[in-house]
Amino acid sequence: MIEVRDPIALYNKTRFTVEEYLKFEKENPEKHEFFKGEIFAMSGASPRHNVIFSNLFGELVTKLKVSPCKPYGSDLRIHIPENTLFTYPDISVICGDIVTSEADQDTAILPTVLIEILSPSTRNYDRGDKFKLYRDIPSLKEYALIDSESMLVEIYSINERGHWELTEYKSSADTLVLHSLKLSISLMDIYEGTKLKN
């Protein structure tokens, strides 16, 4: 998603409770992030973003068909109780039954893999502050960043020492590996139809 990183003012308020945020979210068709009492508007995605999402999501659905792990799109809200964030990752992969937030039964916690499709306006946030917040998720094993302006995939994986390691894929001949899901996907399949080449 392309996110507008300025907090929005509603009802002459600038700070909100979780309950107020969830009530507001249920009443509005647009998605919003919540962090430490502030609400952030999220806007739509570019056509290329949507092509990449469709390609990647389709590959995950097919490859995880007989797996206990299942992919979910950006309509699934994720809550991180450890730091208060409510957000809508482009793709979440959850292994086993969905565990819901104590704050809201329509919101999931404990994803195994999170994937964000980068745009010029979100790349710094997704690589920086958002990744810091995602690292508070105790179940998270891998975080993938898919560039929508060039053929580039970055995958952060947590190692046995609890440290995050980066693997980059930059060529159409490359095949990315998500070790926690035991699957691989070629960059050609992810970027099919985007006209991006490398």
Backbone as a chain_set.jsonl record, in Angstrom:
{"seq": "MIEVRDPIALYNKTRFTVEEYLKFEKENPEKHEFFKGEIFAMSGASPRHNVIFSNLFGELVTKLKVSPCKPYGSDLRIHIPENTLFTYPDISVICGDIVTSEADQDTAILPTVLIEILSPSTRNYDRGDKFKLYRDIPSLKEYALIDSESMLVEIYSINERGHWELTEYKSSADTLVLHSLKLSISLMDIYEGTKLKN", "coords": {"N": [[0.836, -1.189, 0.0], [0.392, 2.33, -0.609], [1.38, 4.66, 1.608], [0.276, 7.392, 3.559], [2.145, 9.267, 5.519], [1.472, 11.116, 7.51], [-0.117, 11.894, 10.55], [-3.654, 11.737, 10.938], [-6.244, 14.08, 11.711], [-9.134, 13.717, 13.589], [-12.469, 14.279, 14.549], [-11.759, 16.509, 16.031], [-9.627, 15.589, 17.524], [-6.366, 14.395, 18.385], [-5.166, 12.23, 19.526], [-5.862, 8.81, 20.074], [-7.697, 6.051, 21.444], [-7.215, 2.47, 21.29], [-9.703, 1.253, 20.991], [-11.237, 3.35, 19.933], [-9.931, 3.734, 17.506], [-10.423, 1.217, 16.225], [-13.204, 1.258, 16.044], [-13.546, 3.492, 14.376], [-12.243, 2.483, 12.118], [-13.893, 0.382, 11.317], [-16.043, 1.804, 10.384], [-15.267, 3.048, 8.089], [-14.423, 2.928, 4.614], [-11.804, 3.164, 3.689], [-8.414, 2.173, 4.466], [-6.537, 2.406, 7.512], [-3.586, 2.971, 9.422], [-2.549, 2.371, 12.804], [-0.743, 3.709, 15.482], [0.597, 3.988, 18.596], [-1.495, 5.682, 19.572], [-1.977, 7.366, 17.43], [-3.486, 7.867, 14.215], [-3.033, 6.836, 10.901], [-3.512, 7.609, 7.534], [-4.023, 5.485, 4.675], [-3.411, 5.135, 1.251], [-4.315, 4.201, -2.162], [-2.811, 1.713, -4.41], [-0.299, 1.508, -7.029], [-0.716, 0.563, -10.549], [1.397, -1.202, -11.329], [2.279, -2.128, -8.855], [0.026, -3.631, -8.159], [0.086, -5.621, -10.139], [2.457, -6.988, -9.464], [1.732, -7.827, -6.898], [-0.421, -9.58, -7.526], [0.896, -11.554, -9.06], [2.784, -12.58, -7.198], [1.192, -13.327, -5.0], [-0.418, -15.248, -6.182], [1.498, -17.215, -6.777], [2.266, -17.934, -4.177], [-0.136, -18.955, -3.12], [-0.473, -21.234, -4.738], [1.917, -22.717, -4.236], [1.767, -23.164, -1.525], [-0.337, -24.784, -1.143], [-0.717, -27.357, 0.024], [0.318, -26.94, 2.456], [0.578, -26.106, 5.979], [0.768, -23.437, 6.191], [-0.595, -20.334, 5.143], [-1.235, -17.77, 2.708], [-2.249, -14.337, 3.02], [-3.947, -11.437, 1.876], [-3.816, -7.781, 1.674], [-6.125, -7.073, 2.988], [-6.2, -8.256, 5.42], [-5.842, -7.328, 8.646], [-3.09, -6.708, 10.769], [-1.956, -6.944, 14.082], [0.405, -5.777, 16.406], [0.919, -6.4, 19.491], [3.079, -5.863, 21.156], [4.108, -3.356, 20.498], [1.99, -1.73, 19.841], [1.222, -1.326, 17.158], [-1.155, -1.361, 14.529], [-1.682, -2.622, 11.361], [-1.67, -3.1, 7.747], [-0.186, -5.324, 6.074], [1.114, -5.933, 2.746], [1.208, -8.643, 2.002], [0.618, -11.302, 4.171], [1.839, -14.214, 5.711], [0.599, -16.865, 7.45], [1.163, -19.477, 9.647], [-0.431, -22.416, 10.538], [-3.383, -22.234, 12.652], [-5.175, -19.114, 12.541], [-4.341, -16.738, 14.901], [-6.048, -14.475, 16.855], [-6.132, -10.971, 17.719], [-6.284, -9.811, 21.094], [-7.525, -7.428, 21.302], [-9.244, -7.249, 19.145], [-11.31, -9.32, 17.294], [-11.249, -9.544, 14.549], [-8.723, -9.106, 13.742], [-5.45, -10.2, 13.118], [-2.633, -11.797, 14.753], [0.831, -12.763, 15.116], [2.149, -13.556, 12.533], [4.163, -15.536, 10.233], [5.662, -14.862, 7.992], [6.136, -11.715, 6.458], [5.34, -9.542, 3.791], [6.149, -6.752, 1.895], [5.38, -4.594, -0.762], [7.323, -2.359, -2.345], [7.062, 1.178, -2.862], [7.957, 4.392, -4.293], [7.227, 6.238, -2.296], [7.042, 4.776, 0.042], [9.272, 3.223, 0.522], [11.431, 3.923, 2.266], [10.214, 3.99, 4.795], [9.209, 1.338, 4.964], [11.59, -0.125, 4.909], [12.892, 0.871, 7.118], [11.623, 2.245, 9.82], [9.235, 0.718, 9.893], [10.123, -1.905, 9.625], [11.566, -2.133, 11.991], [9.459, -2.122, 13.823], [8.1, -4.426, 12.997], [9.962, -6.341, 13.754], [9.436, -6.82, 16.382], [7.575, -8.807, 16.467], [7.063, -11.919, 17.745], [6.812, -14.337, 16.356], [7.758, -13.939, 13.805], [9.646, -14.874, 11.02], [10.686, -14.264, 8.501], [11.09, -11.391, 6.399], [10.079, -9.815, 3.572], [10.916, -7.579, 0.968], [9.689, -6.172, -1.864], [10.646, -4.571, -4.682], [9.015, -2.106, -6.637], [9.871, -0.495, -8.634], [12.184, -1.335, -9.769], [13.867, -4.411, -10.65], [14.202, -6.029, -7.936], [14.546, -7.823, -5.012], [14.5, -8.015, -1.555], [15.265, -10.007, 1.167], [14.878, -10.429, 4.517], [15.999, -12.544, 6.974], [15.685, -14.29, 10.03], [18.308, -15.536, 11.957], [19.857, -18.415, 13.613], [20.976, -17.277, 15.837], [19.355, -15.258, 16.429], [19.665, -12.968, 14.964], [19.091, -10.68, 12.281], [19.442, -11.363, 8.868], [20.341, -10.253, 5.621], [19.366, -11.074, 2.319], [19.796, -10.497, -1.082], [18.14, -10.307, -4.238], [18.567, -9.777, -7.615], [18.431, -10.274, -10.312], [16.789, -11.4, -13.296], [17.251, -14.034, -13.619], [17.435, -15.029, -11.115], [16.272, -16.905, -8.281], [14.248, -16.546, -5.618], [14.328, -17.574, -2.201], [12.257, -18.631, 0.371], [12.928, -19.655, 3.304], [11.597, -20.351, 5.669], [9.154, -21.143, 4.794], [9.739, -23.126, 3.093], [9.935, -22.876, 0.266], [10.438, -21.715, -3.138], [10.6, -18.993, -5.478], [10.723, -17.694, -8.706], [12.241, -14.66, -9.884], [11.41, -13.833, -12.362], [8.806, -14.784, -12.496], [7.607, -13.279, -10.473], [7.823, -10.664, -11.437], [6.539, -10.726, -13.859], [4.846, -9.266, -16.562], [5.301, -6.65, -15.798], [7.139, -5.226, -17.252], [9.596, -4.688, -16.276], [13.072, -5.257, -16.285], [16.189, -7.016, -15.791]], "CA": [[0.0, 0.0, 0.0], [1.064, 3.618, -0.555], [0.92, 5.182, 2.879], [0.454, 8.802, 3.847], [2.733, 9.129, 6.85], [1.092, 12.189, 8.419], [-1.294, 11.49, 11.322], [-4.853, 12.478, 10.565], [-7.024, 14.615, 12.828], [-10.537, 13.346, 13.491], [-13.302, 14.651, 15.691], [-10.991, 17.478, 16.821], [-8.713, 14.864, 18.402], [-5.114, 13.958, 17.775], [-4.783, 10.967, 20.154], [-7.002, 7.905, 20.09], [-7.54, 4.74, 22.063], [-7.362, 1.359, 20.354], [-11.14, 1.071, 20.757], [-11.678, 4.416, 19.023], [-9.378, 3.415, 16.187], [-11.122, 0.073, 15.634], [-14.562, 1.723, 15.695], [-13.38, 4.339, 13.197], [-11.854, 1.648, 10.983], [-15.071, -0.377, 10.88], [-17.005, 2.723, 9.783], [-14.681, 3.69, 6.919], [-13.964, 1.992, 3.584], [-10.361, 3.264, 3.52], [-7.617, 1.57, 5.524], [-5.697, 3.291, 8.305], [-2.677, 2.395, 10.398], [-2.616, 2.947, 14.147], [0.493, 3.516, 16.237], [0.741, 4.805, 19.81], [-2.53, 6.7, 19.708], [-2.162, 8.147, 16.217], [-4.058, 7.168, 13.062], [-2.391, 7.237, 9.659], [-4.271, 7.22, 6.347], [-3.343, 4.713, 3.639], [-4.083, 5.313, -0.036], [-4.266, 3.063, -3.069], [-1.547, 1.245, -4.964], [-0.117, 1.709, -8.463], [-0.979, -0.635, -11.358], [2.52, -2.149, -11.269], [2.181, -2.732, -7.524], [-1.036, -4.637, -8.2], [0.555, -6.741, -10.963], [3.411, -7.737, -8.643], [0.961, -8.499, -5.844], [-1.176, -10.701, -8.105], [1.852, -12.601, -9.415], [3.387, -13.184, -6.015], [0.154, -13.971, -4.198], [-0.805, -16.457, -6.899], [2.558, -18.211, -6.571], [2.204, -18.409, -2.795], [-1.33, -19.793, -2.978], [-0.209, -22.516, -5.39], [3.011, -23.457, -3.604], [1.425, -23.478, -0.137], [-1.646, -25.438, -1.16], [-0.768, -28.487, 0.953], [1.089, -26.538, 3.629], [-0.208, -25.483, 7.056], [0.948, -21.994, 6.075], [-1.472, -19.761, 4.134], [-1.03, -16.339, 2.484], [-3.399, -13.438, 3.113], [-3.676, -10.145, 1.265], [-3.778, -6.574, 2.502], [-7.346, -6.878, 3.765], [-6.011, -8.813, 6.754], [-5.171, -6.403, 9.554], [-2.159, -7.33, 11.705], [-1.685, -6.174, 15.298], [1.611, -6.129, 17.151], [0.666, -5.911, 20.851], [4.328, -5.434, 21.793], [4.394, -1.937, 20.249], [0.673, -1.117, 19.558], [0.937, -1.11, 15.739], [-2.137, -2.048, 13.692], [-1.298, -2.307, 9.994], [-2.16, -3.986, 6.699], [0.894, -5.7, 5.153], [0.651, -6.351, 1.419], [0.964, -10.084, 2.123], [1.003, -11.961, 5.426], [1.731, -15.667, 5.691], [0.374, -17.367, 8.798], [1.277, -20.93, 9.702], [-1.363, -22.919, 11.54], [-4.609, -21.462, 12.81], [-5.027, -17.69, 12.798], [-4.527, -16.277, 16.279], [-6.557, -13.113, 16.756], [-5.738, -10.017, 18.747], [-7.205, -9.648, 22.218], [-8.239, -6.171, 21.109], [-10.204, -7.302, 18.051], [-11.386, -10.668, 16.737], [-11.034, -9.486, 13.112], [-7.328, -8.723, 13.546], [-4.55, -11.325, 13.387], [-1.283, -11.603, 15.274], [1.751, -13.904, 14.947], [2.503, -14.047, 11.196], [5.49, -16.128, 10.06], [6.333, -14.086, 6.946], [5.462, -10.501, 6.0], [5.866, -9.066, 2.505], [5.722, -5.422, 1.47], [5.76, -4.184, -2.115], [7.798, -0.995, -2.154], [6.826, 2.259, -3.811], [8.868, 5.489, -3.941], [6.823, 6.951, -1.077], [7.044, 3.919, 1.237], [10.453, 2.36, 0.649], [12.218, 4.244, 3.453], [9.444, 3.559, 5.964], [9.148, -0.124, 5.004], [12.923, -0.652, 5.228], [13.38, 1.412, 8.375], [10.776, 2.238, 11.016], [8.258, -0.371, 9.889], [10.844, -3.148, 9.895], [11.859, -2.141, 13.429], [8.228, -2.524, 14.502], [7.846, -5.828, 12.656], [10.898, -7.215, 14.476], [8.868, -7.124, 17.702], [6.662, -9.946, 16.347], [7.857, -13.083, 18.168], [6.698, -15.455, 15.415], [8.223, -13.55, 12.469], [10.876, -15.535, 10.581], [11.227, -13.617, 7.307], [10.456, -10.153, 5.95], [10.476, -9.614, 2.176], [10.637, -6.288, 0.354], [9.661, -6.333, -3.326], [10.682, -3.245, -5.305], [8.104, -1.966, -7.784], [10.495, 0.394, -9.61], [13.276, -2.084, -10.387], [13.826, -5.828, -10.308], [14.99, -6.179, -6.719], [13.86, -8.408, -3.861], [15.331, -8.132, -0.365], [14.647, -10.868, 2.173], [15.519, -10.466, 5.828], [15.688, -13.794, 7.664], [16.28, -14.347, 11.36], [19.159, -16.728, 12.038], [19.79, -19.171, 14.869], [21.434, -16.409, 16.93], [18.368, -14.195, 16.617], [20.053, -11.792, 14.197], [18.47, -10.611, 10.955], [20.388, -11.38, 7.757], [19.763, -9.797, 4.357], [19.719, -11.693, 1.042], [19.254, -9.71, -2.19], [17.969, -10.949, -5.542], [18.527, -8.63, -8.522], [18.456, -10.693, -11.71], [15.653, -12.204, -13.749], [17.642, -15.439, -13.523], [17.46, -15.403, -9.707], [15.114, -17.536, -7.644], [14.291, -16.249, -4.19], [13.981, -18.69, -1.323], [11.695, -18.346, 1.688], [13.302, -20.882, 4.008], [10.61, -20.699, 6.691], [8.011, -21.742, 4.106], [10.273, -24.208, 2.253], [9.546, -22.679, -1.137], [11.204, -20.767, -3.947], [9.839, -18.332, -6.542], [11.644, -16.985, -9.593], [11.955, -13.24, -10.072], [10.66, -13.684, -13.613], [7.386, -14.981, -12.201], [7.135, -12.158, -9.651], [7.779, -9.422, -12.213], [5.882, -10.941, -15.149], [3.838, -8.272, -16.92], [5.648, -5.296, -15.317], [8.093, -4.663, -18.195], [10.887, -4.465, -15.607], [14.061, -6.256, -16.651], [17.503, -6.832, -15.182]], "C": [[0.88, 1.253, 0.0], [0.52, 4.35, 0.664], [1.215, 6.66, 3.002], [0.903, 8.887, 5.299], [2.481, 10.323, 7.767], [-0.129, 11.739, 9.206], [-2.493, 12.348, 10.957], [-5.588, 12.923, 11.82], [-8.494, 14.305, 12.595], [-11.262, 13.81, 14.744], [-12.583, 15.625, 16.618], [-10.067, 16.806, 17.844], [-7.433, 14.527, 17.65], [-4.619, 12.651, 18.385], [-6.024, 10.103, 20.328], [-6.677, 6.647, 20.886], [-7.631, 3.68, 20.972], [-8.829, 1.162, 20.003], [-11.679, 2.117, 19.793], [-11.174, 4.171, 17.609], [-10.167, 2.296, 15.51], [-12.546, 0.446, 15.236], [-14.51, 2.57, 14.432], [-13.08, 3.498, 11.962], [-13.044, 0.856, 10.434], [-16.074, 0.506, 10.132], [-16.506, 3.339, 8.481], [-14.193, 2.663, 5.905], [-12.449, 2.038, 3.377], [-9.651, 2.639, 4.711], [-6.761, 2.632, 6.229], [-4.803, 2.467, 9.219], [-2.881, 3.081, 11.742], [-1.301, 2.667, 14.847], [0.552, 4.513, 17.374], [-0.232, 5.979, 19.85], [-2.781, 7.543, 18.48], [-2.68, 7.261, 15.089], [-3.454, 7.737, 11.79], [-3.189, 6.716, 8.465], [-3.393, 6.425, 5.387], [-4.121, 4.893, 2.335], [-3.832, 4.118, -0.934], [-2.887, 2.773, -3.629], [-1.513, 1.459, -6.471], [-0.472, 0.438, -9.231], [0.152, -1.657, -11.283], [2.558, -2.857, -9.921], [1.164, -3.865, -7.54], [-0.651, -5.843, -9.051], [1.506, -7.617, -10.149], [2.681, -8.493, -7.541], [0.252, -9.732, -6.4], [-0.257, -11.864, -8.445], [2.352, -13.349, -8.177], [2.352, -13.933, -5.175], [-0.297, -15.279, -4.85], [0.212, -17.573, -6.721], [2.491, -18.791, -5.156], [1.006, -19.321, -2.57], [-1.067, -21.185, -3.542], [0.812, -23.35, -4.62], [2.708, -23.85, -2.156], [0.116, -24.261, -0.015], [-1.759, -26.574, -0.157], [0.014, -28.202, 2.237], [0.152, -26.033, 4.725], [-0.105, -23.96, 7.041], [0.101, -21.457, 4.917], [-1.207, -18.26, 3.971], [-2.348, -15.565, 2.563], [-3.004, -12.092, 2.531], [-3.814, -8.991, 2.232], [-5.092, -6.258, 3.195], [-7.223, -7.446, 5.176], [-5.202, -7.827, 7.598], [-4.311, -7.199, 10.547], [-1.936, -6.389, 12.887], [-0.416, -6.698, 15.939], [1.433, -5.588, 18.566], [1.913, -5.342, 21.527], [4.629, -3.957, 21.576], [3.165, -1.13, 19.814], [0.306, -1.032, 18.083], [-0.204, -1.983, 15.24], [-1.81, -1.646, 12.262], [-1.824, -3.36, 9.033], [-1.006, -4.331, 5.755], [0.323, -6.119, 3.795], [0.329, -7.838, 1.411], [1.458, -10.544, 3.491], [0.881, -13.459, 5.209], [1.656, -16.136, 7.139], [0.395, -18.892, 8.755], [0.423, -21.459, 10.854], [-2.605, -22.053, 11.603], [-4.292, -19.991, 13.036], [-5.289, -17.421, 14.274], [-4.943, -14.813, 16.205], [-6.102, -12.263, 17.945], [-6.759, -9.987, 19.875], [-8.041, -8.386, 22.06], [-9.345, -6.262, 20.071], [-10.162, -8.677, 17.382], [-11.213, -10.703, 15.219], [-9.59, -9.141, 12.757], [-6.418, -9.867, 13.965], [-3.262, -10.863, 14.056], [-0.449, -12.822, 14.855], [1.905, -14.424, 13.511], [3.91, -14.636, 11.185], [6.321, -15.344, 9.053], [5.482, -12.856, 6.64], [6.152, -10.011, 4.735], [5.282, -7.689, 2.215], [6.235, -5.158, 0.067], [6.07, -2.699, -2.063], [7.32, -0.062, -3.256], [7.771, 3.396, -3.431], [8.52, 6.16, -2.619], [6.905, 6.095, 0.178], [8.353, 3.199, 1.483], [11.247, 2.653, 1.923], [11.521, 3.789, 4.724], [9.449, 2.037, 6.085], [10.498, -0.739, 5.371], [13.365, -0.266, 6.642], [12.435, 1.219, 9.543], [9.81, 1.062, 11.041], [8.944, -1.707, 10.181], [11.212, -3.252, 11.376], [10.63, -2.601, 14.212], [7.904, -3.987, 14.227], [8.756, -6.775, 13.436], [10.425, -7.529, 15.892], [7.916, -8.318, 17.665], [7.426, -11.219, 16.686], [7.849, -14.241, 17.187], [7.351, -15.183, 14.068], [9.576, -14.185, 12.154], [11.524, -14.844, 9.391], [10.391, -12.398, 6.944], [10.978, -9.87, 4.549], [10.025, -8.254, 1.675], [10.77, -6.449, -1.155], [9.616, -4.945, -3.95], [9.723, -3.206, -6.488], [8.674, -1.051, -8.866], [11.657, -0.269, -10.333], [13.153, -3.539, -9.96], [14.762, -6.063, -9.131], [14.101, -6.735, -5.612], [14.87, -8.531, -2.733], [14.588, -8.995, 0.647], [15.503, -10.851, 3.436], [15.051, -11.727, 6.538], [16.375, -13.794, 9.016], [17.063, -15.648, 11.49], [19.063, -17.373, 13.424], [20.222, -18.338, 16.07], [20.461, -15.271, 17.202], [18.709, -12.909, 15.909], [19.418, -11.849, 12.805], [19.534, -10.503, 9.879], [19.676, -11.036, 6.461], [20.292, -10.614, 3.192], [19.032, -10.896, -0.061], [19.191, -10.544, -3.466], [17.732, -9.83, -6.554], [18.388, -8.998, -9.99], [17.215, -11.513, -12.053], [15.961, -13.693, -13.699], [17.614, -15.938, -12.074], [16.153, -16.07, -9.269], [15.206, -17.276, -6.149], [13.812, -17.461, -3.407], [13.427, -18.135, -0.015], [11.867, -19.625, 2.514], [12.239, -21.311, 5.015], [9.382, -21.373, 6.091], [8.419, -22.902, 3.213], [9.807, -24.083, 0.806], [10.456, -21.676, -1.814], [10.316, -20.235, -5.065], [10.82, -17.555, -7.408], [11.247, -15.515, -9.708], [11.179, -13.005, -11.359], [9.168, -13.844, -13.37], [6.816, -13.825, -11.394], [6.911, -10.919, -10.501], [7.133, -9.584, -13.588], [4.8, -9.875, -15.387], [4.149, -6.854, -16.47], [6.535, -4.527, -16.286], [9.415, -4.293, -17.535], [11.83, -5.604, -15.966], [15.385, -5.943, -15.954], [18.429, -7.973, -15.611]], "O": [[1.984, 1.239, 0.545], [-0.677, 4.628, 0.738], [2.28, 7.127, 2.597], [0.122, 8.609, 6.209], [3.228, 10.515, 8.726], [-1.09, 11.25, 8.612], [-2.357, 13.544, 10.697], [-5.563, 12.248, 12.849], [-9.036, 14.596, 11.529], [-10.73, 13.739, 15.852], [-12.764, 15.584, 17.835], [-9.764, 17.378, 18.892], [-7.432, 14.394, 16.426], [-3.731, 12.017, 17.817], [-7.096, 10.594, 20.681], [-5.52, 6.239, 20.982], [-8.076, 3.963, 19.86], [-9.162, 0.928, 18.841], [-12.494, 1.799, 18.926], [-11.9, 4.374, 16.636], [-10.539, 2.42, 14.343], [-13.039, -0.003, 14.202], [-15.325, 2.397, 13.525], [-13.603, 3.769, 10.881], [-13.177, 0.687, 9.222], [-16.866, 0.004, 9.334], [-17.244, 4.079, 7.831], [-13.615, 1.643, 6.282], [-11.864, 1.049, 2.934], [-10.193, 2.576, 5.814], [-6.329, 3.612, 5.623], [-5.198, 1.416, 9.723], [-3.328, 4.226, 11.807], [-0.796, 1.545, 14.82], [0.556, 5.724, 17.157], [0.153, 7.115, 20.125], [-3.703, 8.358, 18.473], [-2.364, 6.074, 15.013], [-3.369, 8.953, 11.615], [-3.504, 5.529, 8.392], [-2.187, 6.652, 5.292], [-5.349, 4.813, 2.323], [-3.211, 3.138, -0.521], [-1.924, 3.49, -3.359], [-2.556, 1.577, -7.115], [-0.526, -0.644, -8.646], [-0.109, -2.856, -11.183], [2.84, -4.054, -9.855], [1.417, -4.938, -6.992], [-1.02, -6.971, -8.724], [1.377, -8.841, -10.144], [2.975, -9.66, -7.281], [0.32, -10.809, -5.807], [-0.577, -13.019, -8.163], [2.34, -14.579, -8.124], [2.61, -15.038, -4.698], [-0.526, -16.28, -4.173], [-0.154, -18.733, -6.537], [2.643, -19.998, -4.966], [1.124, -20.348, -1.902], [-1.394, -22.191, -2.912], [0.601, -24.539, -4.38], [3.329, -24.769, -1.622], [-0.457, -24.381, 1.068], [-2.812, -26.737, 0.461], [0.328, -29.114, 3.003], [-0.952, -25.578, 4.428], [-0.806, -23.277, 7.788], [0.077, -22.049, 3.838], [-0.982, -17.556, 4.955], [-3.413, -16.078, 2.217], [-1.861, -11.656, 2.675], [-3.917, -9.182, 3.444], [-5.175, -5.27, 3.925], [-8.053, -7.15, 6.035], [-4.042, -7.534, 7.306], [-4.741, -8.218, 11.087], [-1.75, -5.185, 12.708], [-0.189, -7.906, 16.008], [1.762, -4.43, 18.822], [1.817, -4.449, 22.369], [5.335, -3.354, 22.384], [3.297, 0.04, 19.454], [-0.835, -0.692, 17.771], [-0.229, -3.189, 15.487], [-1.674, -0.458, 11.971], [-2.358, -4.387, 9.453], [-0.862, -3.681, 4.72], [-0.808, -6.598, 3.707], [-0.701, -8.251, 0.878], [2.568, -10.217, 3.911], [-0.077, -13.923, 4.59], [2.537, -15.842, 7.947], [-0.273, -19.512, 7.928], [0.542, -21.006, 11.993], [-2.851, -21.236, 10.716], [-3.276, -19.651, 13.642], [-6.315, -17.82, 14.824], [-4.269, -14.004, 15.568], [-5.746, -12.77, 19.008], [-7.959, -10.123, 19.638], [-9.134, -8.284, 22.617], [-10.282, -5.463, 20.091], [-9.102, -9.135, 16.956], [-11.047, -11.782, 14.651], [-9.278, -8.909, 11.589], [-6.589, -10.44, 15.041], [-2.858, -9.706, 13.943], [-0.978, -13.789, 14.306], [1.8, -15.631, 13.294], [4.746, -14.285, 12.017], [7.528, -15.176, 9.228], [4.256, -12.943, 6.571], [7.377, -10.056, 4.618], [4.069, -7.491, 2.282], [7.384, -5.462, -0.254], [5.198, -1.881, -1.773], [7.19, -0.452, -4.417], [8.34, 3.368, -2.339], [9.412, 6.603, -1.896], [6.843, 6.634, 1.283], [8.537, 2.615, 2.551], [11.693, 1.722, 2.593], [12.163, 3.261, 5.632], [9.667, 1.499, 7.171], [10.55, -1.755, 6.064], [14.123, -0.996, 7.281], [12.434, 0.169, 10.186], [9.587, 0.468, 12.096], [8.4, -2.541, 10.905], [11.173, -4.341, 11.949], [10.749, -3.382, 15.156], [7.481, -4.709, 15.13], [8.356, -7.897, 13.747], [10.971, -8.426, 16.535], [7.49, -8.797, 18.716], [8.364, -11.568, 15.968], [8.778, -15.048, 17.179], [7.489, -16.101, 13.259], [10.529, -14.052, 12.921], [12.748, -14.827, 9.267], [9.177, -12.363, 7.145], [12.183, -9.705, 4.356], [8.897, -7.829, 1.923], [11.831, -6.817, -1.659], [8.641, -4.217, -3.762], [9.634, -4.167, -7.253], [8.04, -0.849, -9.902], [12.069, 0.191, -11.398], [12.422, -3.861, -9.022], [15.963, -6.27, -9.308], [13.041, -6.185, -5.316], [15.958, -9.076, -2.917], [13.421, -8.745, 0.948], [16.681, -11.208, 3.422], [13.85, -11.955, 6.688], [17.517, -13.349, 9.138], [16.554, -16.724, 11.178], [18.296, -16.936, 14.282], [19.869, -18.662, 17.204], [20.69, -14.432, 18.073], [18.125, -11.865, 16.2], [19.234, -12.924, 12.234], [20.425, -9.658, 9.96], [18.548, -11.469, 6.226], [21.497, -10.831, 3.071], [17.829, -10.644, 0.009], [20.064, -11.369, -3.736], [16.814, -9.026, -6.388], [18.241, -8.112, -10.832], [16.668, -12.224, -11.209], [15.051, -14.521, -13.733], [17.754, -17.137, -11.831], [15.085, -15.818, -9.826], [16.139, -17.736, -5.491], [13.006, -18.26, -3.884], [14.043, -17.283, 0.623], [11.059, -20.55, 2.429], [12.005, -22.506, 5.196], [8.655, -22.086, 6.783], [7.568, -23.585, 2.642], [9.346, -25.051, 0.201], [11.15, -20.895, -1.162], [9.408, -20.918, -5.538], [11.665, -16.83, -6.883], [10.067, -15.172, -9.64], [10.375, -12.075, -11.438], [8.356, -13.131, -13.961], [5.669, -13.43, -11.602], [5.927, -10.203, -10.314], [7.18, -8.66, -14.4], [3.957, -9.622, -14.526], [3.362, -5.942, -16.721], [6.675, -3.31, -16.163], [10.263, -3.657, -18.16], [11.44, -6.772, -15.955], [15.671, -4.805, -15.582], [19.591, -8.01, -15.207]]}, "num_chains": 1, "name": "protein.A"}
